[in-house]
Amino acid sequence: MAIPFIIPLVLTAAGGLAIGALSRQPEINRLKEQVRVLQREIETLRKAMQEQQRQIDELKIRYSTLKAWNFAERQRTRGMTRGSLILHYGLRDYVELTVAQSRGKALEGDDLRFFNAFNVMVNDQPLGEEEKSFVKEYVTGRHRYQIDNLIPMNEQDRDALVHLVGAA
Amino acid sequence: MHLIWFLPYLVKYLIVAVLLGGVIGLIFPPIGGVVFLLLLIGGVGAAWKDAGKRRRAHEQQGEAEGFDQALRSVQNSFRQK
């Protein structure tokens, strides 16, 4: 008795799923292309991370050598190190999310908002202060321990990230 | 670090407490001391809070600078490739 009602429901659901998957396909293709670009520029990514590492190390040395009485400069340098680390871990999250999306994972909520905002930033386009603050909060929330303790990614983490892009 | 900023702020609140307590003490002598004590107690908490804000202000300013500097560096890396 219920079959005549169930069949249209099943067909509608299946159609909805198919349309949903197809509508996401251009986006997935775009992200796959982005991963291919990242793969082609894997050396650039590695160099960018090495350069970040160098800057963070330099800032950490400056911070530790500043005397306690030079408190304003010391706090500013600590803040600069934190800022560099936020971008450092932000780049990692961005690359991971790019790879995840190219494998068909749909991003939602804060992940999606972060990805879009970071994408705008690295592509040298203007980003509002609100979105910039959101990016900082998102990354700080995910890597609070490392950022508060001024710990950059180690070589293994960097290699794992490069490997992730290479294998995508 | 917090303490370095705390002391000047405490002096500020102490001056306010002495002045207000003194003025009120001249008009109503019995409550001048009480007002001074209350202002001093409140001033200790407020000075501690102000010192924290001051310390964070330097760090936040640096954080914004460090973030922008690192972002420019990443943008340049990808632009140069």
gemmi code that builds the backbone of each chain (N, CA, C; Angstrom):
import gemmi

chains = {
    "A": [
        ("MET", (0.818, -1.221, 0.000), (0.000, 0.000, 0.000), (0.847, 1.264, 0.000)),
        ("ALA", (1.904, 1.141, 0.846), (2.746, 2.328, 1.008), (3.734, 2.517, -0.124)),
        ("ILE", (3.889, 1.427, -0.955), (4.911, 1.472, -2.016), (4.731, 2.658, -2.969)),
        ("PRO", (3.505, 2.974, -3.421), (3.355, 4.124, -4.325), (3.851, 5.434, -3.707)),
        ("PHE", (3.809, 5.526, -2.380), (4.299, 6.753, -1.747), (5.820, 6.720, -1.584)),
        ("ILE", (6.339, 5.495, -1.325), (7.773, 5.374, -1.048), (8.605, 5.600, -2.316)),
        ("ILE", (8.134, 5.019, -3.446), (8.927, 5.121, -4.689), (9.210, 6.574, -5.079)),
        ("PRO", (8.184, 7.474, -5.106), (8.520, 8.871, -5.443), (9.486, 9.497, -4.443)),
        ("LEU", (9.317, 9.105, -3.169), (10.208, 9.667, -2.145), (11.661, 9.249, -2.400)),
        ("VAL", (11.839, 7.940, -2.676), (13.185, 7.407, -2.940), (13.770, 8.060, -4.178)),
        ("LEU", (12.935, 8.172, -5.219), (13.414, 8.785, -6.470), (13.820, 10.240, -6.251)),
        ("THR", (12.991, 10.963, -5.468), (13.306, 12.371, -5.191), (14.626, 12.486, -4.432)),
        ("ALA", (14.788, 11.591, -3.423), (16.022, 11.635, -2.620), (17.233, 11.318, -3.487)),
        ("ALA", (17.086, 10.273, -4.341), (18.208, 9.888, -5.203), (18.538, 11.012, -6.179)),
        ("GLY", (17.475, 11.638, -6.728), (17.678, 12.757, -7.656), (18.374, 13.913, -6.959)),
        ("GLY", (17.937, 14.187, -5.748), (18.542, 15.276, -4.961), (20.019, 15.027, -4.737)),
        ("LEU", (20.345, 13.767, -4.388), (21.753, 13.412, -4.138), (22.584, 13.586, -5.403)),
        ("ALA", (22.010, 13.106, -6.518), (22.739, 13.196, -7.786), (22.968, 14.657, -8.172)),
        ("ILE", (21.915, 15.474, -8.017), (22.041, 16.900, -8.370), (23.072, 17.574, -7.456)),
        ("GLY", (22.990, 17.204, -6.161), (23.944, 17.768, -5.191), (25.367, 17.431, -5.574)),
        ("ALA", (25.601, 16.141, -5.914), (26.954, 15.702, -6.269), (27.424, 16.402, -7.535)),
        ("LEU", (26.513, 16.508, -8.519), (26.890, 17.146, -9.788), (27.167, 18.632, -9.600)),
        ("SER", (26.360, 19.277, -8.735), (26.552, 20.711, -8.547), (27.880, 20.991, -7.843)),
        ("ARG", (28.373, 20.032, -7.068), (29.657, 20.233, -6.383), (30.849, 19.887, -7.282)),
        ("GLN", (30.543, 19.193, -8.381), (31.637, 18.700, -9.224), (32.555, 19.819, -9.741)),
        ("PRO", (31.995, 20.952, -10.264), (32.918, 22.005, -10.731), (33.841, 22.491, -9.612)),
        ("GLU", (33.258, 22.590, -8.390), (34.056, 23.046, -7.245), (35.184, 22.047, -6.958)),
        ("ILE", (34.831, 20.731, -6.977), (35.843, 19.695, -6.728), (36.918, 19.754, -7.817)),
        ("ASN", (36.485, 19.933, -9.069), (37.459, 20.033, -10.168), (38.410, 21.210, -9.960)),
        ("ARG", (37.808, 22.337, -9.521), (38.632, 23.536, -9.294), (39.676, 23.248, -8.213)),
        ("LEU", (39.223, 22.546, -7.143), (40.144, 22.250, -6.034), (41.211, 21.244, -6.442)),
        ("LYS", (40.801, 20.287, -7.307), (41.799, 19.324, -7.797), (42.881, 20.065, -8.581)),
        ("GLU", (42.419, 21.057, -9.342), (43.366, 21.858, -10.120), (44.294, 22.626, -9.165)),
        ("GLN", (43.675, 23.134, -8.070), (44.463, 23.864, -7.080), (45.533, 22.956, -6.465)),
        ("VAL", (45.139, 21.703, -6.181), (46.104, 20.751, -5.625), (47.206, 20.492, -6.641)),
        ("ARG", (46.820, 20.390, -7.935), (47.830, 20.168, -8.983), (48.814, 21.345, -9.026)),
        ("VAL", (48.231, 22.563, -8.849), (49.096, 23.750, -8.818), (50.036, 23.650, -7.616)),
        ("LEU", (49.464, 23.249, -6.460), (50.295, 23.094, -5.247), (51.376, 22.048, -5.474)),
        ("GLN", (51.008, 20.961, -6.185), (51.980, 19.902, -6.452), (53.112, 20.428, -7.342)),
        ("ARG", (52.701, 21.242, -8.353), (53.723, 21.804, -9.241), (54.619, 22.761, -8.451)),
        ("GLU", (53.992, 23.428, -7.451), (54.738, 24.427, -6.699), (55.182, 23.890, -5.342)),
        ("ILE", (55.355, 22.571, -5.295), (55.671, 21.953, -4.004), (56.980, 22.504, -3.431)),
        ("GLU", (57.901, 22.815, -4.326), (59.179, 23.379, -3.886), (58.953, 24.772, -3.306)),
        ("THR", (58.024, 25.514, -3.959), (57.707, 26.857, -3.466), (57.095, 26.770, -2.079)),
        ("LEU", (56.179, 25.803, -1.908), (55.534, 25.613, -0.609), (56.585, 25.268, 0.449)),
        ("ARG", (57.483, 24.355, 0.071), (58.526, 23.948, 1.010), (59.413, 25.153, 1.369)),
        ("LYS", (59.748, 25.945, 0.341), (60.606, 27.110, 0.582), (59.882, 28.154, 1.437)),
        ("ALA", (58.562, 28.330, 1.153), (57.778, 29.306, 1.927), (57.766, 28.903, 3.400)),
        ("MET", (57.619, 27.603, 3.652), (57.584, 27.135, 5.044), (58.955, 27.260, 5.701)),
        ("GLN", (60.013, 27.001, 4.906), (61.369, 27.139, 5.458), (61.659, 28.599, 5.806)),
        ("GLU", (61.194, 29.500, 4.925), (61.399, 30.926, 5.158), (60.638, 31.365, 6.415)),
        ("GLN", (59.422, 30.845, 6.557), (58.632, 31.147, 7.762), (59.375, 30.676, 9.006)),
        ("GLN", (59.901, 29.466, 8.910), (60.632, 28.868, 10.029), (61.822, 29.759, 10.412)),
        ("ARG", (62.534, 30.244, 9.379), (63.705, 31.089, 9.626), (63.289, 32.379, 10.344)),
        ("GLN", (62.182, 32.974, 9.856), (61.712, 34.224, 10.473), (61.283, 33.996, 11.925)),
        ("ILE", (60.597, 32.871, 12.158), (60.128, 32.566, 13.520), (61.330, 32.352, 14.449)),
        ("ASP", (62.321, 31.595, 13.966), (63.522, 31.363, 14.782), (64.217, 32.678, 15.117)),
        ("GLU", (64.293, 33.552, 14.114), (64.936, 34.858, 14.307), (64.180, 35.669, 15.374)),
        ("LEU", (62.842, 35.672, 15.259), (62.018, 36.412, 16.219), (62.165, 35.836, 17.623)),
        ("LYS", (62.252, 34.503, 17.702), (62.377, 33.860, 19.018), (63.715, 34.223, 19.677)),
        ("ILE", (64.765, 34.287, 18.844), (66.080, 34.664, 19.391), (66.017, 36.115, 19.891)),
        ("ARG", (65.390, 36.977, 19.062), (65.276, 38.393, 19.448), (64.496, 38.517, 20.764)),
        ("TYR", (63.417, 37.748, 20.862), (62.575, 37.789, 22.065), (63.367, 37.358, 23.299)),
        ("SER", (64.143, 36.273, 23.151), (64.849, 35.760, 24.330), (66.040, 36.641, 24.722)),
        ("THR", (66.559, 37.428, 23.757), (67.710, 38.260, 24.117), (67.297, 39.647, 24.634)),
        ("LEU", (66.050, 40.008, 24.433), (65.598, 41.314, 24.941), (65.497, 41.259, 26.456)),
        ("LYS", (66.015, 42.274, 27.105), (66.025, 42.298, 28.579), (64.626, 42.602, 29.118)),
        ("ALA", (64.431, 42.181, 30.361), (63.107, 42.355, 30.983), (62.704, 43.821, 31.072)),
        ("TRP", (63.708, 44.720, 31.276), (63.340, 46.130, 31.398), (62.868, 46.730, 30.075)),
        ("ASN", (63.197, 46.051, 28.989), (62.727, 46.524, 27.685), (61.366, 45.870, 27.398)),
        ("PHE", (60.468, 45.963, 28.399), (59.242, 45.146, 28.367), (58.335, 45.402, 27.170)),
        ("ALA", (58.225, 46.693, 26.751), (57.300, 46.989, 25.648), (57.766, 46.286, 24.370)),
        ("GLU", (59.076, 46.423, 24.083), (59.635, 45.808, 22.868), (59.585, 44.286, 22.968)),
        ("ARG", (59.810, 43.800, 24.184), (59.802, 42.345, 24.409), (58.403, 41.761, 24.128)),
        ("GLN", (57.395, 42.463, 24.635), (56.017, 41.994, 24.420), (55.625, 42.092, 22.946)),
        ("ARG", (56.095, 43.174, 22.323), (55.803, 43.356, 20.888), (56.453, 42.229, 20.085)),
        ("THR", (57.687, 41.878, 20.434), (58.383, 40.805, 19.709), (57.699, 39.464, 19.936)),
        ("ARG", (57.239, 39.244, 21.165), (56.498, 38.007, 21.440), (55.229, 37.959, 20.563)),
        ("GLY", (54.557, 39.125, 20.481), (53.350, 39.201, 19.647), (53.663, 38.926, 18.183)),
        ("MET", (54.813, 39.470, 17.712), (55.191, 39.248, 16.310), (55.446, 37.760, 16.048)),
        ("THR", (56.068, 37.098, 17.017), (56.324, 35.658, 16.865), (54.996, 34.908, 16.803)),
        ("ARG", (54.075, 35.302, 17.683), (52.746, 34.667, 17.686), (52.040, 34.879, 16.331)),
        ("GLY", (52.128, 36.121, 15.813), (51.495, 36.436, 14.532), (52.058, 35.570, 13.404)),
        ("SER", (53.402, 35.414, 13.394), (54.047, 34.582, 12.361), (53.603, 33.136, 12.503)),
        ("LEU", (53.497, 32.682, 13.764), (53.084, 31.292, 13.999), (51.636, 31.055, 13.574)),
        ("ILE", (50.801, 32.058, 13.766), (49.391, 31.910, 13.364), (49.323, 31.697, 11.846)),
        ("LEU", (50.119, 32.488, 11.107), (50.106, 32.298, 9.658), (50.732, 30.954, 9.267)),
        ("HIS", (51.774, 30.586, 9.995), (52.488, 29.330, 9.770), (51.509, 28.142, 9.869)),
        ("TYR", (50.757, 28.091, 10.958), (49.794, 26.999, 11.147), (48.559, 27.180, 10.249)),
        ("GLY", (48.251, 28.446, 9.938), (47.136, 28.708, 9.026), (47.415, 28.118, 7.650)),
        ("LEU", (48.667, 28.271, 7.200), (49.059, 27.727, 5.894), (48.922, 26.203, 5.902)),
        ("ARG", (49.284, 25.605, 7.021), (49.171, 24.144, 7.142), (47.700, 23.718, 7.051)),
        ("ASP", (46.838, 24.407, 7.819), (45.409, 24.059, 7.802), (44.822, 24.257, 6.401)),
        ("TYR", (45.255, 25.343, 5.748), (44.749, 25.662, 4.411), (45.123, 24.558, 3.420)),
        ("VAL", (46.383, 24.125, 3.471), (46.836, 23.075, 2.541), (46.071, 21.779, 2.836)),
        ("GLU", (45.920, 21.443, 4.115), (45.202, 20.206, 4.477), (43.752, 20.250, 3.990)),
        ("LEU", (43.115, 21.422, 4.160), (41.715, 21.542, 3.730), (41.595, 21.503, 2.203)),
        ("THR", (42.584, 22.065, 1.517), (42.567, 22.021, 0.042), (42.627, 20.572, -0.427)),
        ("VAL", (43.549, 19.800, 0.186), (43.698, 18.395, -0.203), (42.415, 17.618, 0.143)),
        ("ALA", (41.870, 17.870, 1.342), (40.656, 17.154, 1.773), (39.508, 17.416, 0.800)),
        ("GLN", (39.374, 18.675, 0.374), (38.275, 19.011, -0.550), (38.481, 18.378, -1.916)),
        ("SER", (39.740, 18.345, -2.354), (39.998, 17.758, -3.678), (39.684, 16.264, -3.672)),
        ("ARG", (39.626, 15.676, -2.462), (39.265, 14.253, -2.354), (37.765, 14.077, -2.166)),
        ("GLY", (37.022, 15.173, -2.282), (35.565, 15.084, -2.254), (34.917, 15.438, -0.935)),
        ("LYS", (35.727, 15.789, 0.077), (35.141, 16.137, 1.375), (34.536, 17.541, 1.295)),
        ("ALA", (33.279, 17.655, 1.720), (32.624, 18.965, 1.694), (32.907, 19.683, 3.007)),
        ("LEU", (33.371, 20.917, 2.910), (33.653, 21.675, 4.126), (32.388, 22.358, 4.614)),
        ("GLU", (32.326, 22.522, 5.921), (31.147, 23.171, 6.513), (31.586, 24.158, 7.580)),
        ("GLY", (30.683, 25.047, 7.907), (30.850, 25.960, 9.045), (32.170, 26.712, 9.048)),
        ("ASP", (32.852, 26.643, 10.204), (34.081, 27.419, 10.393), (35.186, 26.996, 9.437)),
        ("ASP", (35.249, 25.681, 9.123), (36.286, 25.194, 8.201), (36.147, 25.885, 6.848)),
        ("LEU", (34.902, 25.942, 6.386), (34.629, 26.548, 5.072), (34.934, 28.044, 5.101)),
        ("ARG", (34.505, 28.704, 6.186), (34.736, 30.146, 6.294), (36.244, 30.440, 6.340)),
        ("PHE", (36.974, 29.618, 7.097), (38.426, 29.798, 7.181), (39.064, 29.596, 5.804)),
        ("PHE", (38.666, 28.507, 5.141), (39.267, 28.178, 3.849), (39.068, 29.329, 2.860)),
        ("ASN", (37.842, 29.833, 2.790), (37.549, 30.917, 1.842), (38.351, 32.179, 2.170)),
        ("ALA", (38.399, 32.499, 3.469), (39.115, 33.715, 3.874), (40.613, 33.577, 3.609)),
        ("PHE", (41.184, 32.442, 3.938), (42.624, 32.241, 3.756), (42.977, 32.222, 2.266)),
        ("ASN", (42.078, 31.630, 1.494), (42.276, 31.574, 0.051), (42.373, 32.988, -0.529)),
        ("VAL", (41.488, 33.856, -0.042), (41.500, 35.250, -0.494), (42.841, 35.900, -0.110)),
        ("MET", (43.287, 35.627, 1.117), (44.529, 36.243, 1.601), (45.751, 35.804, 0.809)),
        ("VAL", (45.926, 34.498, 0.632), (47.145, 34.050, -0.063), (47.137, 34.432, -1.540)),
        ("ASN", (45.940, 34.681, -2.083), (45.876, 35.112, -3.475), (45.969, 36.627, -3.607)),
        ("ASP", (46.423, 37.265, -2.520), (46.734, 38.685, -2.554), (45.527, 39.573, -2.816)),
        ("GLN", (44.347, 39.112, -2.375), (43.158, 39.944, -2.550), (42.809, 40.568, -1.200)),
        ("PRO", (42.133, 41.725, -1.218), (41.840, 42.380, 0.065), (40.827, 41.584, 0.898)),
        ("LEU", (41.070, 41.544, 2.197), (40.188, 40.803, 3.108), (39.801, 41.735, 4.256)),
        ("GLY", (38.509, 41.740, 4.622), (38.021, 42.599, 5.698), (38.644, 42.223, 7.038)),
        ("GLU", (38.644, 43.213, 7.950), (39.247, 42.984, 9.272), (38.532, 41.874, 10.044)),
        ("GLU", (37.194, 41.798, 9.842), (36.414, 40.791, 10.575), (36.854, 39.379, 10.176)),
        ("GLU", (37.034, 39.184, 8.864), (37.449, 37.865, 8.379), (38.876, 37.542, 8.800)),
        ("LYS", (39.705, 38.577, 8.807), (41.097, 38.397, 9.228), (41.134, 37.959, 10.707)),
        ("SER", (40.316, 38.624, 11.522), (40.244, 38.254, 12.952), (39.741, 36.824, 13.093)),
        ("PHE", (38.779, 36.472, 12.243), (38.239, 35.112, 12.307), (39.335, 34.090, 12.000)),
        ("VAL", (40.137, 34.380, 10.955), (41.228, 33.463, 10.574), (42.168, 33.266, 11.774)),
        ("LYS", (42.515, 34.376, 12.431), (43.436, 34.295, 13.575), (42.820, 33.467, 14.702)),
        ("GLU", (41.532, 33.731, 14.988), (40.858, 32.982, 16.072), (40.782, 31.495, 15.744)),
        ("TYR", (40.459, 31.198, 14.493), (40.312, 29.800, 14.053), (41.630, 29.052, 14.242)),
        ("VAL", (42.715, 29.662, 13.748), (44.022, 28.983, 13.821), (44.481, 28.899, 15.276)),
        ("THR", (44.317, 29.982, 16.026), (44.730, 29.966, 17.436), (43.959, 28.902, 18.197)),
        ("GLY", (42.666, 28.777, 17.904), (41.844, 27.765, 18.586), (42.326, 26.348, 18.300)),
        ("ARG", (42.792, 26.107, 17.087), (43.231, 24.752, 16.706), (44.649, 24.427, 17.164)),
        ("HIS", (45.496, 25.464, 17.296), (46.906, 25.198, 17.640), (47.319, 26.054, 18.841)),
        ("ARG", (46.417, 26.179, 19.814), (46.670, 27.082, 20.944), (47.974, 26.765, 21.671)),
        ("TYR", (48.212, 25.492, 21.961), (49.390, 25.119, 22.754), (50.680, 25.566, 22.050)),
        ("GLN", (50.769, 25.237, 20.746), (51.990, 25.566, 19.997), (52.175, 27.083, 19.881)),
        ("ILE", (51.060, 27.800, 19.662), (51.173, 29.253, 19.477), (51.516, 29.944, 20.800)),
        ("ASP", (50.845, 29.533, 21.878), (51.133, 30.156, 23.178), (52.557, 29.865, 23.636)),
        ("ASN", (53.076, 28.708, 23.257), (54.435, 28.348, 23.683), (55.488, 28.584, 22.596)),
        ("LEU", (55.083, 29.296, 21.549), (55.971, 29.692, 20.446), (56.711, 28.494, 19.828)),
        ("ILE", (55.939, 27.447, 19.531), (56.541, 26.232, 18.945), (56.151, 26.144, 17.458)),
        ("PRO", (57.106, 26.277, 16.555), (56.760, 26.111, 15.132), (56.674, 24.634, 14.757)),
        ("MET", (56.195, 24.372, 13.538), (56.146, 22.984, 13.063), (57.561, 22.438, 12.992)),
        ("ASN", (57.740, 21.169, 13.312), (59.080, 20.603, 13.158), (59.248, 20.076, 11.725)),
        ("GLU", (60.447, 19.608, 11.446), (60.754, 19.192, 10.076), (59.860, 18.032, 9.626)),
        ("GLN", (59.584, 17.134, 10.586), (58.727, 15.971, 10.259), (57.339, 16.433, 9.830)),
        ("ASP", (56.791, 17.400, 10.590), (55.452, 17.922, 10.258), (55.457, 18.551, 8.867)),
        ("ARG", (56.530, 19.299, 8.587), (56.617, 19.977, 7.279), (56.718, 18.948, 6.154)),
        ("ASP", (57.544, 17.927, 6.404), (57.698, 16.880, 5.380), (56.376, 16.140, 5.163)),
        ("ALA", (55.658, 15.894, 6.287), (54.377, 15.183, 6.177), (53.387, 15.989, 5.340)),
        ("LEU", (53.429, 17.309, 5.518), (52.517, 18.176, 4.769), (52.868, 18.156, 3.273)),
        ("VAL", (54.153, 18.257, 2.992), (54.601, 18.235, 1.590), (54.241, 16.887, 0.965)),
        ("HIS", (54.412, 15.816, 1.744), (54.084, 14.474, 1.266), (52.577, 14.357, 0.981)),
        ("LEU", (51.774, 14.966, 1.887), (50.310, 14.940, 1.725), (49.906, 15.576, 0.396)),
        ("VAL", (50.542, 16.710, 0.082), (50.236, 17.391, -1.182), (50.708, 16.533, -2.361)),
        ("GLY", (51.897, 15.972, -2.223), (52.455, 15.162, -3.294), (51.613, 13.940, -3.596)),
        ("ALA", (51.002, 13.361, -2.545), (50.238, 12.122, -2.718), (48.776, 12.378, -3.064)),
        ("ALA", (48.352, 13.641, -3.057), (46.913, 13.942, -3.262), (46.470, 13.627, -4.686)),
    ],
    "B": [
        ("MET", (56.360, 40.993, 34.373), (55.949, 41.952, 33.340), (54.657, 42.673, 33.745)),
        ("HIS", (53.744, 41.876, 34.272), (52.458, 42.410, 34.712), (52.690, 43.405, 35.850)),
        ("LEU", (53.629, 43.035, 36.721), (53.901, 43.822, 37.926), (54.480, 45.189, 37.579)),
        ("ILE", (55.284, 45.228, 36.508), (55.923, 46.486, 36.107), (54.865, 47.528, 35.748)),
        ("TRP", (53.805, 47.080, 35.064), (52.724, 48.007, 34.715), (51.783, 48.230, 35.894)),
        ("PHE", (51.712, 47.235, 36.785), (50.772, 47.315, 37.908), (51.138, 48.480, 38.840)),
        ("LEU", (52.431, 48.648, 39.120), (52.851, 49.654, 40.101), (52.472, 51.088, 39.703)),
        ("PRO", (52.765, 51.544, 38.463), (52.340, 52.912, 38.117), (50.826, 53.100, 38.174)),
        ("TYR", (50.092, 52.070, 37.743), (48.624, 52.182, 37.798), (48.146, 52.227, 39.247)),
        ("LEU", (48.821, 51.484, 40.117), (48.436, 51.480, 41.533), (48.660, 52.869, 42.130)),
        ("VAL", (49.774, 53.487, 41.746), (50.075, 54.847, 42.231), (48.964, 55.803, 41.781)),
        ("LYS", (48.535, 55.623, 40.521), (47.466, 56.484, 39.990), (46.209, 56.363, 40.854)),
        ("TYR", (45.808, 55.119, 41.123), (44.587, 54.910, 41.920), (44.789, 55.342, 43.365)),
        ("LEU", (46.023, 55.241, 43.868), (46.319, 55.669, 45.232), (46.140, 57.181, 45.350)),
        ("ILE", (46.636, 57.899, 44.332), (46.494, 59.369, 44.335), (45.015, 59.752, 44.338)),
        ("VAL", (44.244, 59.062, 43.490), (42.795, 59.344, 43.429), (42.154, 59.065, 44.792)),
        ("ALA", (42.525, 57.960, 45.421), (41.951, 57.583, 46.722), (42.312, 58.611, 47.790)),
        ("VAL", (43.586, 59.062, 47.761), (44.029, 60.054, 48.765), (43.275, 61.362, 48.565)),
        ("LEU", (43.178, 61.795, 47.308), (42.510, 63.079, 47.036), (41.029, 63.037, 47.415)),
        ("LEU", (40.341, 62.000, 46.917), (38.896, 61.911, 47.200), (38.649, 61.670, 48.691)),
        ("GLY", (39.430, 60.756, 49.278), (39.284, 60.463, 50.712), (39.557, 61.719, 51.540)),
        ("GLY", (40.588, 62.494, 51.107), (40.947, 63.718, 51.827), (39.849, 64.757, 51.750)),
        ("VAL", (39.330, 64.978, 50.526), (38.276, 65.995, 50.334), (37.034, 65.605, 51.148)),
        ("ILE", (36.612, 64.331, 51.038), (35.423, 63.888, 51.778), (35.701, 63.929, 53.292)),
        ("GLY", (36.940, 63.582, 53.655), (37.323, 63.621, 55.070), (37.261, 65.022, 55.647)),
        ("LEU", (37.548, 66.039, 54.801), (37.484, 67.424, 55.284), (36.035, 67.842, 55.560)),
        ("ILE", (35.130, 67.333, 54.685), (33.717, 67.719, 54.836), (33.027, 66.837, 55.885)),
        ("PHE", (33.193, 65.515, 55.745), (32.595, 64.560, 56.718), (33.711, 63.719, 57.323)),
        ("PRO", (34.407, 64.224, 58.310), (35.597, 63.533, 58.846), (35.417, 62.036, 59.136)),
        ("PRO", (34.273, 61.578, 59.668), (34.232, 60.142, 60.015), (34.284, 59.213, 58.808)),
        ("ILE", (33.761, 59.645, 57.654), (33.730, 58.694, 56.527), (34.879, 58.864, 55.520)),
        ("GLY", (35.706, 59.867, 55.737), (36.838, 60.095, 54.826), (37.747, 58.875, 54.743)),
        ("GLY", (38.063, 58.288, 55.887), (38.959, 57.117, 55.951), (38.334, 55.903, 55.278)),
        ("VAL", (37.020, 55.748, 55.487), (36.314, 54.600, 54.892), (36.343, 54.713, 53.370)),
        ("VAL", (36.066, 55.928, 52.871), (36.075, 56.149, 51.414), (37.470, 55.863, 50.855)),
        ("PHE", (38.491, 56.359, 51.573), (39.868, 56.124, 51.137), (40.151, 54.618, 51.028)),
        ("LEU", (39.756, 53.870, 52.067), (40.015, 52.421, 52.076), (39.281, 51.705, 50.946)),
        ("LEU", (38.001, 52.078, 50.758), (37.209, 51.438, 49.693), (37.816, 51.718, 48.309)),
        ("LEU", (38.206, 52.997, 48.111), (38.812, 53.353, 46.818), (40.136, 52.623, 46.610)),
        ("LEU", (40.871, 52.468, 47.694), (42.169, 51.785, 47.591), (41.974, 50.306, 47.228)),
        ("ILE", (41.002, 49.663, 47.885), (40.737, 48.235, 47.595), (40.293, 48.069, 46.140)),
        ("GLY", (39.359, 48.945, 45.718), (38.898, 48.878, 44.321), (40.029, 49.192, 43.361)),
        ("GLY", (40.899, 50.127, 43.769), (42.020, 50.552, 42.922), (43.014, 49.437, 42.659)),
        ("VAL", (43.207, 48.555, 43.642), (44.169, 47.451, 43.465), (43.703, 46.546, 42.318)),
        ("GLY", (42.412, 46.187, 42.349), (41.852, 45.335, 41.283), (41.893, 46.018, 39.930)),
        ("ALA", (41.512, 47.310, 39.939), (41.478, 48.060, 38.670), (42.886, 48.213, 38.098)),
        ("ALA", (43.876, 48.452, 38.971), (45.264, 48.619, 38.506), (45.767, 47.311, 37.892)),
        ("TRP", (45.416, 46.196, 38.502), (45.842, 44.888, 37.987), (45.247, 44.640, 36.584)),
        ("LYS", (43.962, 45.022, 36.453), (43.268, 44.853, 35.178), (43.896, 45.754, 34.097)),
        ("ASP", (44.138, 47.013, 34.468), (44.739, 47.969, 33.519), (46.117, 47.485, 33.073)),
        ("ALA", (46.880, 46.939, 34.034), (48.236, 46.460, 33.704), (48.155, 45.320, 32.689)),
        ("GLY", (47.177, 44.430, 32.871), (46.986, 43.313, 31.937), (46.655, 43.815, 30.543)),
        ("LYS", (45.763, 44.829, 30.493), (45.353, 45.396, 29.191), (46.548, 46.029, 28.502)),
        ("ARG", (47.358, 46.759, 29.268), (48.519, 47.444, 28.723), (49.502, 46.430, 28.124)),
        ("ARG", (49.735, 45.350, 28.879), (50.679, 44.320, 28.444), (50.180, 43.676, 27.147)),
        ("ARG", (48.868, 43.361, 27.135), (48.292, 42.707, 25.958), (48.292, 43.633, 24.739)),
        ("ALA", (48.173, 44.956, 24.997), (48.126, 45.903, 23.874), (49.408, 45.810, 23.050)),
        ("HIS", (50.556, 45.738, 23.716), (51.842, 45.618, 23.004), (51.890, 44.304, 22.226)),
        ("GLU", (51.434, 43.250, 22.893), (51.505, 41.935, 22.260), (50.577, 41.869, 21.045)),
        ("GLN", (49.379, 42.448, 21.196), (48.416, 42.421, 20.076), (48.919, 43.231, 18.882)),
        ("GLN", (49.552, 44.367, 19.192), (50.111, 45.192, 18.120), (51.179, 44.387, 17.369)),
        ("GLY", (52.034, 43.722, 18.137), (53.083, 42.896, 17.529), (52.501, 41.734, 16.755)),
        ("GLU", (51.434, 41.144, 17.293), (50.809, 39.982, 16.630), (50.295, 40.367, 15.233)),
        ("ALA", (49.650, 41.542, 15.164), (49.138, 42.001, 13.864), (50.293, 42.236, 12.895)),
        ("GLU", (51.374, 42.858, 13.403), (52.549, 43.119, 12.545), (53.169, 41.815, 12.061)),
        ("GLY", (53.349, 40.868, 12.985), (53.974, 39.587, 12.644), (53.151, 38.810, 11.632)),
        ("PHE", (51.840, 38.864, 11.803), (50.942, 38.144, 10.894), (51.044, 38.736, 9.479)),
        ("ASP", (50.961, 40.075, 9.399), (51.009, 40.734, 8.084), (52.359, 40.500, 7.400)),
        ("GLN", (53.423, 40.558, 8.199), (54.773, 40.362, 7.650), (54.907, 38.940, 7.087)),
        ("ALA", (54.425, 37.952, 7.852), (54.507, 36.556, 7.400), (53.626, 36.341, 6.167)),
        ("LEU", (52.477, 37.022, 6.149), (51.571, 36.883, 4.995), (52.237, 37.428, 3.727)),
        ("ARG", (52.871, 38.600, 3.865), (53.568, 39.193, 2.701), (54.659, 38.255, 2.203)),
        ("SER", (55.348, 37.633, 3.160), (56.436, 36.718, 2.790), (55.891, 35.515, 2.000)),
        ("VAL", (54.748, 34.967, 2.461), (54.135, 33.825, 1.750), (53.651, 34.266, 0.366)),
        ("GLN", (53.003, 35.428, 0.307), (52.514, 35.941, -0.986), (53.680, 36.129, -1.951)),
        ("ASN", (54.797, 36.666, -1.432), (55.973, 36.875, -2.301), (56.532, 35.552, -2.803)),
        ("SER", (56.585, 34.559, -1.918), (57.119, 33.243, -2.314), (56.328, 32.678, -3.485)),
        ("PHE", (55.005, 32.786, -3.401), (54.173, 32.212, -4.459), (54.173, 33.065, -5.723)),
        ("ARG", (54.432, 34.365, -5.533), (54.469, 35.271, -6.700), (55.766, 35.067, -7.475)),
        ("GLN", (56.874, 34.875, -6.744), (58.188, 34.764, -7.403), (58.346, 33.472, -8.173)),
        ("LYS", (57.887, 32.359, -7.541), (58.091, 30.989, -8.046), (58.870, 30.904, -9.346)),
    ],
}
model = gemmi.Model(1)
for chain_id, residues in chains.items():
    chain = gemmi.Chain(chain_id)
    for i, (resn, *xyz) in enumerate(residues, 1):
        res = gemmi.Residue()
        res.name, res.seqid = resn, gemmi.SeqId(i, " ")
        for name, pos in zip(("N", "CA", "C"), xyz):
            atom = gemmi.Atom()
            atom.name, atom.element = name, gemmi.Element(name[0])
            atom.pos, atom.b_iso = gemmi.Position(*pos), 0.0
            res.add_atom(atom)
        chain.add_residue(res)
    model.add_chain(chain)
structure = gemmi.Structure()
structure.add_model(model)
structure.setup_entities()
